[in-house]
């Protein structure tokens, strides 16, 4: 089943909107049919300075932010780009907070149902599918799985592209290794919520449910009593 999914990454001025931090750059990669089909990236001016230690990590300077489009304008473009596609992020508990906060600041209408649904998180998924990995940080899990590395780590679009390759690998492994033909976004949310001690049973039951569905006409039939001879 074809499903369009948006993979999101932010670079920010701090750790949390609750502490006054704002988004500084957004990168979004759209995947469909097992491949990347579109991209969106923009720096954004939220009226804040970029701390020097984040500049050292990302290369993003205060001058670059001051020359960028207003944050509200960028977020309206990002919201239009995502549309109704479900969202994925690496460490989604971080990116989802900025997504929701910046959408609210931009006045994006609630009817778009953006930022209110569950994010699939490739950190949580990686911990379940690749428990042998030495680390589940983005760069290290990408190297562990021998996926394409980023040209510019710690930039929003580059990190979103690495996350997209990780997501596509996870979906491919669910199909090929665990015989789950439709690893949809909704199923990924189920998987990331599954306790690891129950993971084997969940994978087995999900595979059986998708590959051996109970025929509705048989399920509704009344059992026939055996006729004595």
N, C-alpha and C positions, 0 to 999 in steps of 0.2 A: 504494500500500500504506500503510495507516494504521500509524503507529508513535508511541508515547508517549515523549517525550524530556524529561528534566529539565535545566533550565538553572540553574546554581548560582553564587552570589556570596557572598563573605565580606567583612566588615570585620574588621580584626584589630588587635592591639596592637603589631604589628611585622611584619618582612618574612618571617620563616621560623620554623617550629616548632623547627628545629634550633638556633636561637639563643634559644629560650625564649619566643617569641611565642605567643599564643593567639588563638583566634577570639573576636570580640566581638559579631558579629551575623551571621546567616545569612539569605539570601533565596533561595527556590527558586521557579521558574516552570515549570509543566508545559505543554507544547504537544502538540497532536495534531490531525491533519486540517487543518493550516495555520493554527491559531489557538491562543491562550492559553486553557487550559481550567481551570487551578487555580493557586493560589499558597500559599506558606508563608513566614512571616517571624517571626523572634524575635531579640531581644537575648539574650545569654547571659553568665552570671556565671562566669568561670573563675578568679576570685580575683585578678585583676590590675588594676592601675590603667591608665587610658587616658592615654597620653602627650599632652601639651598640643598638640603640633603635629598629632596625628591628630584631636583634638577640634576644632581649627580647621578641618580638612578635612571632617570628617564630621558634626560637631555632637553626636557621642556623648561623654558625660561619664562620669567614674568613678562618679558617683552613679547614673547610669542603669544602669550595669553591676551595681552593688551591689544594685539593686532588681530585677534580672532573675532569671529562673529559672536554676538550676544548669546549667552547660554540658552535663553528662552527660545531664540530662533533655531538654534541647533537641535534642541530637544523636540521642537515641533517637526522638524525634518526627520529626526530619528524615529519619532512615533509614526509618522506617515510611512517611512521605509519598512518598519516592522509590521505595521498593520495588525492583523489578528494572529500572526504567527506565534506559537508558543516559544518560550525563551529558555536558553541554556547559558550558564556561566561557570567558570572554574572558580570555586569558592563563592557560590551564589549568595551566601549570606552577606557578603561584602557588596557585590555589584547591585544586588536587588535593592538595597537601601538607597543607593544613589539614584538608581533608575526611578524609583517611586518618588523620591524627594524632588528630583529635577523635573519630572513630569508635572508634579503638583505645582511647582514654582512657575512652570511654563503655561499653566492653565489648560493643559490638555483635557478635553472632556472625558468624564468618567464613562460615557457611553462607548468609548473605544475599548474599554475593558483592558487597558494597558497597565501593566505593573500591579495588577490585583491578583493574578493567577499564580500558581506555583511555578517556580523556576526548577528546572532540572539542574543538578549540580554535578559536574564531572569529577570533583574531588570525592564526593560521597560514592559516586558510581565506581571510580577507580579503586577505592578501598575495598569494594565488594568483588569486583571482577578481577583485579590484579593484586591480591593480598601479598604476593611475593615481591612486589616492587620495593626497593629500598626507601623510596620517598614518593609522595603523591603531589608534590609541588609541580607546577606546570612544566617547567623546563626539564625536570628530572624524569617525570613519567613519560614525556615525549621522547627523551633519549632512551629510556628503558624499553619502549616499544618500537624504537627506531622509526619514528615518524618525522616528517619534514620539520626542521627547526625554523625558528623565526629569524628574519634578517635583522630586526631591531627588537630585542627583548625589552620588556617593560614599556612598550608603546602599545596603544589600545588595539589598533588593527592587527599588528603582528601577533599579539597575544590571543586575540579573537580567532585568528587563522589557525594558530596552534591548537586552540581548544576545539575548533571545528574538525581538524584532522583527528583529534583524540575522540570526539563524539562519533565520527564516522567509523573509526576502528572499533569502538565499543559496539555499535550497531552491527557491524560485520561479524564480530565475534559472537554476539548473541544469536545471530542467524546460523553461523557455521559451526560453532563449538557447542552451543547449547540448544540448537534446533528450535529457535524461537523466530519464526519467519517475519513477524511484524513487531519489531522493537520500537514502538511509537513513543512519543513524548509522554503520554499518559502512563505507559508501561515503565518508562524510565523513572518516573516519579514513584511508582510502586516499588521498584527495585531499590532505589536509594533509601526508602523508608523501611526496608526489610532488615530485621536484625540478622547479623552475620551468622549466628548459630542456626538460623532457619533458612539460610540462603540456598543450600542444596535442595531442600524440599520445594522452595519457591520456584527455582529454576525448572525442576522436574515437572511440577504441576502446571507451570505456565506453558512449557513446551507441549505437554499432553493436551492442554486446553486449546492451543492454537493449531496443533497438527492432527488431533483426533477429536474434533468437536462432536458432541452428542447430537445425533440426528433428531430434530424436533418431532418428527412424526413417530419415531420410536420411543422417545421420551414420554410422549403423551398417551401411549397405548396402555390399556389396562392389561395386567398380566393374565395370561390364559391358564386356567387350571388344567392339570393333566387329566386325560380321560383314561379311566381304568379299562383294561382289556379283560 
